């Protein structure tokens, strides 16, 4: 059943919401620790990339420049598995899921 064109609204106005709803008490505007933590993480990532770039420079540029920042992925994987299984031994991670 279709309404006549007279009864249909011309447009629907949606209420704009902040990134986090206030009923949970979380709001990105109130988060004072977000940017300092992101700055520290980006500094660590930049230092890691700089070290890898220097090692790559010493080894005749064997790694492409765009792959150097992604070499931190195994270190992040080791940290995540250590937090989840409380062990650096890969035999304790099996099966992973």
N, C-alpha and C positions, 0 to 999 in steps of 0.2 A: 504494500500500500504506500503510495507516494503522496506526500503532502503537496498541497497546491503551492505555487510559487509565492503567494502572498504570506503564507504561514512560515516559510523557511527563512531563517536568519540570513542576512547578506554576508556576514563574516562571523567567524568565531574568534574571540579574543582569549588567548591563553595567558595565564599569570606566569610571569617570569620568576624562576626560582634561583636561589644561589646554588653554587656547585654542590653543597651539602645541605640537606634539610635541617632546620633548626630543632626539630623534635628529637633528634639524636644527640644534640649538643655538639656536633662537629661542624666546623666551619673553616674553610681555608683562609678566610679573612682574619680570623682570630689566631691562626697558627703562627706563633712567633719563632718556632724552631725549624720551619720548613726550609727557608732559604739558607740559613747558616749550615744546616746539614747537607743540603744540595751543593753548597760551595765546597765543603770539605770533600764530598764524594767526587765532584768534578776535579778538584785539585789532586786527589789520589789517582784518578783515572788519567789525568794529564801527566803526572809524574811517571806513572807506569808506561804510558805511551812514549814519553821522552826517553826512558831507559831502554825500551825495546827498539826505538828508532836509533839510539846510539849503538846498541849491539848490532843492529842491522847494518848500520853504516860501517862498522868494523868488519863485518862479514860480507862486504861487497854488494850490499843492497839485494839480498836474496828474497826478502819479503816485500810484496807490493805495499806502497804507502797507505793504501786504503784498508789494508788488512791489519795494520799494526795496532789500532785501538781495540780490535776484537780479540787480541791475544789475552785479554784479561778474563775472558769467559771461563777457562778452566779453573782459575783461582776463585772466581765467584761460585762455580759449581762445587769446589772442595769446601768452601765456607758454608754453603747451604747444606751439604750432606753432613758436615760436622755438627751443625746446629740440630739437624733432624735426628741423626743417629748417634750423636755423641762419640763419634769415632772417625779417625782419618783412614782406617783400614777399609778398602773397598769391599772386602769379603763381608763386612757387617752391613753393607748397603743392599746386598742381594737377597731377595728380589727388591728392586727399588720401590715398587708401588704395591 
